[in-house]
Amino acid sequence: MLGICPNCKIKLKEPPFNKRNTNEVMLVLAYRDLVETGKIPKKIEELGYCELCNAKKEDLERQKGK
């Protein structure tokens, strides 16, 4: 386990948590389901949030220290 969301690459065990999914197993299963059905998850920049873990773009920026 890498401890990151497979879609947006946010670190799951580091704040901010803001109502996002931090269960890596569930995220990987959801990502795998999307890939196997031929759906491509949208980038966090397009939607403003991650389709898998529900992290907001601001959460990712705050975590990276930008």
Distance bins in CASP14 RR format, pairs under 12 A and 6 or more apart:
PFRMAT RR
TARGET T0000
AUTHOR 0000-0000-0000
RMODE 2
METHOD distances of the structure
MODEL  1
1 12 0 0 0 0 1 0 0 0 0 0 0
1 13 0 0 0 0 0 1 0 0 0 0 0
1 22 0 0 0 0 0 1 0 0 0 0 0
1 23 0 0 0 0 0 1 0 0 0 0 0
1 24 1 0 1 0 0 0 0 0 0 0 0
1 25 1 0 0 1 0 0 0 0 0 0 0
1 27 0 0 0 0 0 1 0 0 0 0 0
1 28 0 0 0 0 1 0 0 0 0 0 0
2 9 0 0 0 0 1 0 0 0 0 0 0
2 10 0 0 0 0 0 1 0 0 0 0 0
2 11 0 0 0 0 1 0 0 0 0 0 0
2 12 0 0 0 0 1 0 0 0 0 0 0
2 13 0 0 0 0 0 1 0 0 0 0 0
2 24 1 0 0 1 0 0 0 0 0 0 0
2 25 0 0 0 0 0 1 0 0 0 0 0
2 27 0 0 0 0 0 1 0 0 0 0 0
2 28 0 0 0 0 1 0 0 0 0 0 0
3 9 0 0 0 0 1 0 0 0 0 0 0
3 10 0 0 0 0 1 0 0 0 0 0 0
3 11 1 0 0 1 0 0 0 0 0 0 0
3 12 1 0 1 0 0 0 0 0 0 0 0
3 13 1 0 0 1 0 0 0 0 0 0 0
3 14 0 0 0 0 1 0 0 0 0 0 0
3 22 0 0 0 0 1 0 0 0 0 0 0
3 23 0 0 0 0 0 1 0 0 0 0 0
3 24 1 0 1 0 0 0 0 0 0 0 0
3 25 0 0 0 0 0 1 0 0 0 0 0
3 27 0 0 0 0 1 0 0 0 0 0 0
3 28 0 0 0 0 1 0 0 0 0 0 0
3 53 0 0 0 0 0 1 0 0 0 0 0
4 10 1 0 0 1 0 0 0 0 0 0 0
4 11 1 0 1 0 0 0 0 0 0 0 0
4 12 1 0 0 1 0 0 0 0 0 0 0
4 13 0 0 0 0 1 0 0 0 0 0 0
4 14 0 0 0 0 1 0 0 0 0 0 0
4 22 0 0 0 0 0 1 0 0 0 0 0
4 24 0 0 0 0 1 0 0 0 0 0 0
4 27 0 0 0 0 1 0 0 0 0 0 0
4 28 0 0 0 0 0 1 0 0 0 0 0
4 31 0 0 0 0 0 1 0 0 0 0 0
4 50 0 0 0 0 0 1 0 0 0 0 0
4 52 0 0 0 0 0 1 0 0 0 0 0
4 53 0 0 0 0 1 0 0 0 0 0 0
4 55 0 0 0 0 0 1 0 0 0 0 0
4 60 0 0 0 0 0 1 0 0 0 0 0
4 63 0 0 0 0 0 1 0 0 0 0 0
5 11 0 0 0 0 1 0 0 0 0 0 0
5 12 1 0 0 1 0 0 0 0 0 0 0
5 13 0 0 0 0 0 1 0 0 0 0 0
5 14 0 0 0 0 0 1 0 0 0 0 0
5 20 0 0 0 0 1 0 0 0 0 0 0
5 21 0 0 0 0 1 0 0 0 0 0 0
5 22 0 0 0 0 1 0 0 0 0 0 0
5 23 0 0 0 0 0 1 0 0 0 0 0
5 24 0 0 0 0 1 0 0 0 0 0 0
5 26 0 0 0 0 0 1 0 0 0 0 0
5 27 1 0 1 0 0 0 0 0 0 0 0
5 28 0 0 0 0 1 0 0 0 0 0 0
5 30 0 0 0 0 1 0 0 0 0 0 0
5 31 0 0 0 0 1 0 0 0 0 0 0
5 41 0 0 0 0 0 1 0 0 0 0 0
5 44 0 0 0 0 1 0 0 0 0 0 0
5 49 0 0 0 0 0 1 0 0 0 0 0
5 50 1 0 0 1 0 0 0 0 0 0 0
5 51 0 0 0 0 1 0 0 0 0 0 0
5 52 1 0 1 0 0 0 0 0 0 0 0
5 53 1 0 1 0 0 0 0 0 0 0 0
5 54 0 0 0 0 1 0 0 0 0 0 0
5 55 1 0 0 1 0 0 0 0 0 0 0
5 59 0 0 0 0 0 1 0 0 0 0 0
5 60 0 0 0 0 1 0 0 0 0 0 0
5 63 0 0 0 0 0 1 0 0 0 0 0
6 12 0 0 0 0 0 1 0 0 0 0 0
6 21 0 0 0 0 0 1 0 0 0 0 0
6 24 0 0 0 0 1 0 0 0 0 0 0
6 25 0 0 0 0 0 1 0 0 0 0 0
6 26 0 0 0 0 0 1 0 0 0 0 0
6 27 1 0 0 1 0 0 0 0 0 0 0
6 28 1 0 0 1 0 0 0 0 0 0 0
6 29 0 0 0 0 0 1 0 0 0 0 0
6 30 0 0 0 0 1 0 0 0 0 0 0
6 31 1 0 1 0 0 0 0 0 0 0 0
6 32 0 0 0 0 1 0 0 0 0 0 0
6 33 0 0 0 0 0 1 0 0 0 0 0
6 34 0 0 0 0 1 0 0 0 0 0 0
6 35 0 0 0 0 1 0 0 0 0 0 0
6 41 0 0 0 0 1 0 0 0 0 0 0
6 50 0 0 0 0 1 0 0 0 0 0 0
6 51 0 0 0 0 0 1 0 0 0 0 0
6 52 1 0 0 1 0 0 0 0 0 0 0
6 53 0 0 0 0 1 0 0 0 0 0 0
7 20 0 0 0 0 0 1 0 0 0 0 0
7 21 0 0 0 0 0 1 0 0 0 0 0
7 27 1 0 0 1 0 0 0 0 0 0 0
7 28 0 0 0 0 0 1 0 0 0 0 0
7 30 0 0 0 0 1 0 0 0 0 0 0
7 31 1 0 0 1 0 0 0 0 0 0 0
7 32 0 0 0 0 0 1 0 0 0 0 0
7 34 0 0 0 0 1 0 0 0 0 0 0
7 35 0 0 0 0 0 1 0 0 0 0 0
7 39 0 0 0 0 0 1 0 0 0 0 0
7 40 0 0 0 0 0 1 0 0 0 0 0
7 41 1 0 1 0 0 0 0 0 0 0 0
7 42 0 0 0 0 1 0 0 0 0 0 0
7 43 1 0 0 1 0 0 0 0 0 0 0
7 44 1 0 0 1 0 0 0 0 0 0 0
7 45 0 0 0 0 0 1 0 0 0 0 0
7 46 0 0 0 0 0 1 0 0 0 0 0
7 47 0 0 0 0 0 1 0 0 0 0 0
7 49 0 0 0 0 0 1 0 0 0 0 0
7 50 1 0 1 0 0 0 0 0 0 0 0
7 51 1 0 0 1 0 0 0 0 0 0 0
7 52 1 0 1 0 0 0 0 0 0 0 0
7 53 1 0 0 1 0 0 0 0 0 0 0
7 54 0 0 0 0 0 1 0 0 0 0 0
7 55 0 0 0 0 1 0 0 0 0 0 0
7 60 0 0 0 0 0 1 0 0 0 0 0
8 20 0 0 0 0 1 0 0 0 0 0 0
8 21 0 0 0 0 0 1 0 0 0 0 0
8 27 0 0 0 0 1 0 0 0 0 0 0
8 31 0 0 0 0 0 1 0 0 0 0 0
8 41 0 0 0 0 1 0 0 0 0 0 0
8 42 0 0 0 0 0 1 0 0 0 0 0
8 43 1 0 0 1 0 0 0 0 0 0 0
8 44 1 0 1 0 0 0 0 0 0 0 0
8 45 0 0 0 0 1 0 0 0 0 0 0
8 46 0 0 0 0 0 1 0 0 0 0 0
8 47 0 0 0 0 1 0 0 0 0 0 0
8 48 0 0 0 0 1 0 0 0 0 0 0
8 49 0 0 0 0 1 0 0 0 0 0 0
8 50 1 0 1 0 0 0 0 0 0 0 0
8 51 0 0 0 0 1 0 0 0 0 0 0
8 52 1 0 0 1 0 0 0 0 0 0 0
8 53 1 0 0 1 0 0 0 0 0 0 0
8 54 0 0 0 0 1 0 0 0 0 0 0
8 55 1 0 1 0 0 0 0 0 0 0 0
8 56 0 0 0 0 1 0 0 0 0 0 0
8 57 0 0 0 0 1 0 0 0 0 0 0
8 59 0 0 0 0 1 0 0 0 0 0 0
8 60 1 0 1 0 0 0 0 0 0 0 0
8 61 0 0 0 0 0 1 0 0 0 0 0
8 63 0 0 0 0 0 1 0 0 0 0 0
8 64 0 0 0 0 0 1 0 0 0 0 0
9 27 0 0 0 0 0 1 0 0 0 0 0
9 31 0 0 0 0 0 1 0 0 0 0 0
9 43 0 0 0 0 0 1 0 0 0 0 0
9 44 0 0 0 0 1 0 0 0 0 0 0
9 50 0 0 0 0 1 0 0 0 0 0 0
9 52 0 0 0 0 0 1 0 0 0 0 0
9 53 0 0 0 0 0 1 0 0 0 0 0
9 55 0 0 0 0 1 0 0 0 0 0 0
9 59 0 0 0 0 0 1 0 0 0 0 0
9 60 1 0 0 1 0 0 0 0 0 0 0
9 63 0 0 0 0 1 0 0 0 0 0 0
9 64 0 0 0 0 1 0 0 0 0 0 0
10 16 0 0 0 0 1 0 0 0 0 0 0
10 17 0 0 0 0 0 1 0 0 0 0 0
10 18 0 0 0 0 0 1 0 0 0 0 0
10 20 1 0 0 1 0 0 0 0 0 0 0
10 21 0 0 0 0 0 1 0 0 0 0 0
10 22 0 0 0 0 1 0 0 0 0 0 0
10 24 0 0 0 0 0 1 0 0 0 0 0
10 27 0 0 0 0 0 1 0 0 0 0 0
10 44 0 0 0 0 1 0 0 0 0 0 0
10 49 0 0 0 0 0 1 0 0 0 0 0
10 50 1 0 0 1 0 0 0 0 0 0 0
10 52 0 0 0 0 1 0 0 0 0 0 0
10 53 1 0 0 1 0 0 0 0 0 0 0
10 54 0 0 0 0 0 1 0 0 0 0 0
10 55 1 0 1 0 0 0 0 0 0 0 0
10 56 0 0 0 0 1 0 0 0 0 0 0
10 57 0 0 0 0 0 1 0 0 0 0 0
10 58 0 0 0 0 0 1 0 0 0 0 0
10 59 1 0 0 1 0 0 0 0 0 0 0
10 60 1 0 1 0 0 0 0 0 0 0 0
10 61 0 0 0 0 1 0 0 0 0 0 0
10 62 0 0 0 0 1 0 0 0 0 0 0
10 63 1 0 1 0 0 0 0 0 0 0 0
10 64 0 0 0 0 1 0 0 0 0 0 0
11 17 0 0 0 0 0 1 0 0 0 0 0
11 20 0 0 0 0 0 1 0 0 0 0 0
11 22 0 0 0 0 1 0 0 0 0 0 0
11 24 0 0 0 0 0 1 0 0 0 0 0
11 53 0 0 0 0 0 1 0 0 0 0 0
11 55 0 0 0 0 1 0 0 0 0 0 0
11 59 0 0 0 0 0 1 0 0 0 0 0
11 60 0 0 0 0 1 0 0 0 0 0 0
11 62 0 0 0 0 0 1 0 0 0 0 0
11 63 1 0 0 1 0 0 0 0 0 0 0
11 64 0 0 0 0 1 0 0 0 0 0 0
11 65 0 0 0 0 0 1 0 0 0 0 0
12 20 0 0 0 0 1 0 0 0 0 0 0
12 21 0 0 0 0 1 0 0 0 0 0 0
12 22 1 0 1 0 0 0 0 0 0 0 0
12 23 0 0 0 0 1 0 0 0 0 0 0
12 24 1 0 1 0 0 0 0 0 0 0 0
12 25 0 0 0 0 0 1 0 0 0 0 0
12 26 0 0 0 0 0 1 0 0 0 0 0
12 27 1 0 0 1 0 0 0 0 0 0 0
12 28 0 0 0 0 0 1 0 0 0 0 0
12 50 0 0 0 0 0 1 0 0 0 0 0
12 52 0 0 0 0 0 1 0 0 0 0 0
12 53 1 0 0 1 0 0 0 0 0 0 0
12 54 0 0 0 0 0 1 0 0 0 0 0
12 55 0 0 0 0 1 0 0 0 0 0 0
12 59 0 0 0 0 0 1 0 0 0 0 0
12 60 0 0 0 0 0 1 0 0 0 0 0
12 63 0 0 0 0 0 1 0 0 0 0 0
13 20 0 0 0 0 0 1 0 0 0 0 0
13 22 1 0 0 1 0 0 0 0 0 0 0
13 23 0 0 0 0 0 1 0 0 0 0 0
13 24 0 0 0 0 1 0 0 0 0 0 0
13 63 0 0 0 0 0 1 0 0 0 0 0
14 20 0 0 0 0 0 1 0 0 0 0 0
14 22 0 0 0 0 1 0 0 0 0 0 0
14 55 0 0 0 0 0 1 0 0 0 0 0
14 59 0 0 0 0 0 1 0 0 0 0 0
14 60 0 0 0 0 0 1 0 0 0 0 0
14 62 0 0 0 0 0 1 0 0 0 0 0
14 63 1 0 0 1 0 0 0 0 0 0 0
14 64 0 0 0 0 0 1 0 0 0 0 0
14 65 0 0 0 0 0 1 0 0 0 0 0
15 22 0 0 0 0 0 1 0 0 0 0 0
15 55 0 0 0 0 0 1 0 0 0 0 0
15 59 0 0 0 0 1 0 0 0 0 0 0
15 62 0 0 0 0 1 0 0 0 0 0 0
15 63 1 0 0 1 0 0 0 0 0 0 0
15 65 0 0 0 0 0 1 0 0 0 0 0
16 22 0 0 0 0 0 1 0 0 0 0 0
16 55 0 0 0 0 1 0 0 0 0 0 0
16 56 0 0 0 0 1 0 0 0 0 0 0
16 57 0 0 0 0 0 1 0 0 0 0 0
16 58 0 0 0 0 1 0 0 0 0 0 0
16 59 1 0 1 0 0 0 0 0 0 0 0
16 60 0 0 0 0 1 0 0 0 0 0 0
16 61 0 0 0 0 0 1 0 0 0 0 0
16 62 1 0 1 0 0 0 0 0 0 0 0
16 63 1 0 0 1 0 0 0 0 0 0 0
16 64 0 0 0 0 0 1 0 0 0 0 0
16 65 0 0 0 0 0 1 0 0 0 0 0
17 53 0 0 0 0 0 1 0 0 0 0 0
17 54 0 0 0 0 0 1 0 0 0 0 0
17 55 0 0 0 0 1 0 0 0 0 0 0
17 56 0 0 0 0 0 1 0 0 0 0 0
17 59 0 0 0 0 1 0 0 0 0 0 0
17 62 0 0 0 0 0 1 0 0 0 0 0
17 63 0 0 0 0 0 1 0 0 0 0 0
18 49 0 0 0 0 0 1 0 0 0 0 0
18 50 0 0 0 0 0 1 0 0 0 0 0
18 53 0 0 0 0 0 1 0 0 0 0 0
18 54 0 0 0 0 1 0 0 0 0 0 0
18 55 1 0 0 1 0 0 0 0 0 0 0
18 56 1 0 0 1 0 0 0 0 0 0 0
18 57 0 0 0 0 0 1 0 0 0 0 0
18 58 0 0 0 0 1 0 0 0 0 0 0
18 59 1 0 1 0 0 0 0 0 0 0 0
18 60 0 0 0 0 0 1 0 0 0 0 0
18 62 0 0 0 0 1 0 0 0 0 0 0
18 63 0 0 0 0 0 1 0 0 0 0 0
19 49 0 0 0 0 0 1 0 0 0 0 0
19 53 0 0 0 0 0 1 0 0 0 0 0
19 54 1 0 0 1 0 0 0 0 0 0 0
19 55 0 0 0 0 1 0 0 0 0 0 0
19 56 0 0 0 0 1 0 0 0 0 0 0
19 59 0 0 0 0 1 0 0 0 0 0 0
20 26 0 0 0 0 0 1 0 0 0 0 0
20 27 0 0 0 0 1 0 0 0 0 0 0
20 44 0 0 0 0 0 1 0 0 0 0 0
20 49 0 0 0 0 1 0 0 0 0 0 0
20 50 1 0 0 1 0 0 0 0 0 0 0
20 51 0 0 0 0 0 1 0 0 0 0 0
20 52 0 0 0 0 1 0 0 0 0 0 0
20 53 1 0 1 0 0 0 0 0 0 0 0
20 54 1 0 1 0 0 0 0 0 0 0 0
20 55 1 0 1 0 0 0 0 0 0 0 0
20 56 1 0 0 1 0 0 0 0 0 0 0
20 57 0 0 0 0 0 1 0 0 0 0 0
20 58 0 0 0 0 0 1 0 0 0 0 0
20 59 1 0 0 1 0 0 0 0 0 0 0
20 60 0 0 0 0 0 1 0 0 0 0 0
20 63 0 0 0 0 0 1 0 0 0 0 0
21 27 1 0 0 1 0 0 0 0 0 0 0
21 28 0 0 0 0 0 1 0 0 0 0 0
21 29 0 0 0 0 0 1 0 0 0 0 0
21 30 0 0 0 0 1 0 0 0 0 0 0
21 31 0 0 0 0 0 1 0 0 0 0 0
21 49 0 0 0 0 0 1 0 0 0 0 0
21 50 0 0 0 0 1 0 0 0 0 0 0
21 51 0 0 0 0 0 1 0 0 0 0 0
21 52 1 0 0 1 0 0 0 0 0 0 0
21 53 1 0 1 0 0 0 0 0 0 0 0
21 54 1 0 1 0 0 0 0 0 0 0 0
21 55 0 0 0 0 1 0 0 0 0 0 0
21 59 0 0 0 0 0 1 0 0 0 0 0
22 50 0 0 0 0 0 1 0 0 0 0 0
22 52 0 0 0 0 0 1 0 0 0 0 0
22 53 1 0 0 1 0 0 0 0 0 0 0
22 54 0 0 0 0 0 1 0 0 0 0 0
22 55 0 0 0 0 1 0 0 0 0 0 0
22 59 0 0 0 0 0 1 0 0 0 0 0
23 29 0 0 0 0 1 0 0 0 0 0 0
23 30 0 0 0 0 1 0 0 0 0 0 0
23 52 0 0 0 0 0 1 0 0 0 0 0
23 53 0 0 0 0 1 0 0 0 0 0 0
23 54 0 0 0 0 0 1 0 0 0 0 0
24 30 0 0 0 0 0 1 0 0 0 0 0
24 31 0 0 0 0 0 1 0 0 0 0 0
24 52 0 0 0 0 0 1 0 0 0 0 0
24 53 0 0 0 0 1 0 0 0 0 0 0
25 31 0 0 0 0 0 1 0 0 0 0 0
25 32 0 0 0 0 0 1 0 0 0 0 0
26 32 0 0 0 0 0 1 0 0 0 0 0
26 33 0 0 0 0 0 1 0 0 0 0 0
26 52 0 0 0 0 1 0 0 0 0 0 0
26 53 0 0 0 0 1 0 0 0 0 0 0
26 54 0 0 0 0 0 1 0 0 0 0 0
27 33 0 0 0 0 0 1 0 0 0 0 0
27 34 0 0 0 0 0 1 0 0 0 0 0
27 41 0 0 0 0 0 1 0 0 0 0 0
27 50 0 0 0 0 1 0 0 0 0 0 0
27 51 0 0 0 0 0 1 0 0 0 0 0
27 52 1 0 1 0 0 0 0 0 0 0 0
27 53 1 0 1 0 0 0 0 0 0 0 0
27 54 0 0 0 0 0 1 0 0 0 0 0
27 55 0 0 0 0 0 1 0 0 0 0 0
28 34 0 0 0 0 0 1 0 0 0 0 0
28 35 0 0 0 0 0 1 0 0 0 0 0
28 52 0 0 0 0 1 0 0 0 0 0 0
28 53 0 0 0 0 0 1 0 0 0 0 0
29 35 0 0 0 0 0 1 0 0 0 0 0
29 36 0 0 0 0 0 1 0 0 0 0 0
29 52 0 0 0 0 1 0 0 0 0 0 0
30 36 0 0 0 0 0 1 0 0 0 0 0
30 37 0 0 0 0 0 1 0 0 0 0 0
30 39 0 0 0 0 0 1 0 0 0 0 0
30 41 0 0 0 0 1 0 0 0 0 0 0
30 50 0 0 0 0 0 1 0 0 0 0 0
30 51 0 0 0 0 1 0 0 0 0 0 0
30 52 1 0 1 0 0 0 0 0 0 0 0
30 53 0 0 0 0 1 0 0 0 0 0 0
30 54 0 0 0 0 0 1 0 0 0 0 0
31 37 0 0 0 0 0 1 0 0 0 0 0
31 38 0 0 0 0 0 1 0 0 0 0 0
31 39 0 0 0 0 0 1 0 0 0 0 0
31 40 0 0 0 0 0 1 0 0 0 0 0
31 41 1 0 0 1 0 0 0 0 0 0 0
31 50 0 0 0 0 0 1 0 0 0 0 0
31 51 0 0 0 0 1 0 0 0 0 0 0
31 52 1 0 1 0 0 0 0 0 0 0 0
31 53 0 0 0 0 1 0 0 0 0 0 0
32 38 0 0 0 0 0 1 0 0 0 0 0
32 39 0 0 0 0 0 1 0 0 0 0 0
32 41 0 0 0 0 0 1 0 0 0 0 0
32 52 0 0 0 0 0 1 0 0 0 0 0
33 39 0 0 0 0 1 0 0 0 0 0 0
33 41 0 0 0 0 0 1 0 0 0 0 0
33 51 0 0 0 0 0 1 0 0 0 0 0
33 52 0 0 0 0 0 1 0 0 0 0 0
34 40 1 0 0 1 0 0 0 0 0 0 0
34 41 1 0 1 0 0 0 0 0 0 0 0
34 42 0 0 0 0 0 1 0 0 0 0 0
34 51 1 0 0 1 0 0 0 0 0 0 0
34 52 0 0 0 0 1 0 0 0 0 0 0
35 41 0 0 0 0 1 0 0 0 0 0 0
35 52 0 0 0 0 0 1 0 0 0 0 0
39 51 0 0 0 0 1 0 0 0 0 0 0
39 52 0 0 0 0 0 1 0 0 0 0 0
40 46 0 0 0 0 0 1 0 0 0 0 0
40 51 0 0 0 0 0 1 0 0 0 0 0
41 47 0 0 0 0 1 0 0 0 0 0 0
41 49 0 0 0 0 0 1 0 0 0 0 0
41 50 0 0 0 0 1 0 0 0 0 0 0
41 51 1 0 1 0 0 0 0 0 0 0 0
41 52 1 0 0 1 0 0 0 0 0 0 0
41 53 0 0 0 0 0 1 0 0 0 0 0
42 48 0 0 0 0 1 0 0 0 0 0 0
42 49 0 0 0 0 1 0 0 0 0 0 0
42 50 0 0 0 0 1 0 0 0 0 0 0
42 51 1 0 1 0 0 0 0 0 0 0 0
42 52 0 0 0 0 0 1 0 0 0 0 0
43 49 0 0 0 0 0 1 0 0 0 0 0
43 50 0 0 0 0 1 0 0 0 0 0 0
43 51 0 0 0 0 1 0 0 0 0 0 0
43 52 0 0 0 0 0 1 0 0 0 0 0
43 57 0 0 0 0 1 0 0 0 0 0 0
43 60 0 0 0 0 0 1 0 0 0 0 0
44 50 1 0 1 0 0 0 0 0 0 0 0
44 51 0 0 0 0 1 0 0 0 0 0 0
44 52 0 0 0 0 1 0 0 0 0 0 0
44 53 0 0 0 0 1 0 0 0 0 0 0
44 54 0 0 0 0 0 1 0 0 0 0 0
44 55 1 0 0 1 0 0 0 0 0 0 0
44 56 0 0 0 0 1 0 0 0 0 0 0
44 57 1 0 1 0 0 0 0 0 0 0 0
44 58 0 0 0 0 0 1 0 0 0 0 0
44 59 0 0 0 0 1 0 0 0 0 0 0
44 60 1 0 0 1 0 0 0 0 0 0 0
44 61 0 0 0 0 1 0 0 0 0 0 0
44 63 0 0 0 0 0 1 0 0 0 0 0
44 64 0 0 0 0 0 1 0 0 0 0 0
45 56 0 0 0 0 0 1 0 0 0 0 0
45 57 1 0 0 1 0 0 0 0 0 0 0
45 60 0 0 0 0 1 0 0 0 0 0 0
45 61 0 0 0 0 0 1 0 0 0 0 0
46 57 0 0 0 0 1 0 0 0 0 0 0
47 54 0 0 0 0 0 1 0 0 0 0 0
47 55 0 0 0 0 0 1 0 0 0 0 0
47 56 0 0 0 0 1 0 0 0 0 0 0
47 57 0 0 0 0 1 0 0 0 0 0 0
48 54 0 0 0 0 0 1 0 0 0 0 0
48 55 0 0 0 0 1 0 0 0 0 0 0
48 56 1 0 0 1 0 0 0 0 0 0 0
48 57 1 0 1 0 0 0 0 0 0 0 0
48 58 0 0 0 0 1 0 0 0 0 0 0
48 59 0 0 0 0 0 1 0 0 0 0 0
48 60 0 0 0 0 1 0 0 0 0 0 0
48 61 0 0 0 0 0 1 0 0 0 0 0
49 55 1 0 0 1 0 0 0 0 0 0 0
49 56 1 0 1 0 0 0 0 0 0 0 0
49 57 1 0 0 1 0 0 0 0 0 0 0
49 58 0 0 0 0 1 0 0 0 0 0 0
49 59 0 0 0 0 1 0 0 0 0 0 0
49 60 0 0 0 0 1 0 0 0 0 0 0
50 56 0 0 0 0 1 0 0 0 0 0 0
50 57 0 0 0 0 1 0 0 0 0 0 0
50 58 0 0 0 0 0 1 0 0 0 0 0
50 59 0 0 0 0 1 0 0 0 0 0 0
50 60 1 0 0 1 0 0 0 0 0 0 0
53 59 0 0 0 0 1 0 0 0 0 0 0
53 60 0 0 0 0 1 0 0 0 0 0 0
53 63 0 0 0 0 0 1 0 0 0 0 0
54 60 0 0 0 0 0 1 0 0 0 0 0
55 61 0 0 0 0 0 1 0 0 0 0 0
55 62 0 0 0 0 0 1 0 0 0 0 0
55 63 0 0 0 0 1 0 0 0 0 0 0
55 64 0 0 0 0 0 1 0 0 0 0 0
56 62 0 0 0 0 1 0 0 0 0 0 0
56 63 0 0 0 0 0 1 0 0 0 0 0
57 63 0 0 0 0 0 1 0 0 0 0 0
57 64 0 0 0 0 0 1 0 0 0 0 0
57 66 0 0 0 0 0 1 0 0 0 0 0
58 64 0 0 0 0 0 1 0 0 0 0 0
58 65 0 0 0 0 0 1 0 0 0 0 0
58 66 0 0 0 0 1 0 0 0 0 0 0
59 65 0 0 0 0 0 1 0 0 0 0 0
59 66 0 0 0 0 0 1 0 0 0 0 0
60 66 0 0 0 0 1 0 0 0 0 0 0
END
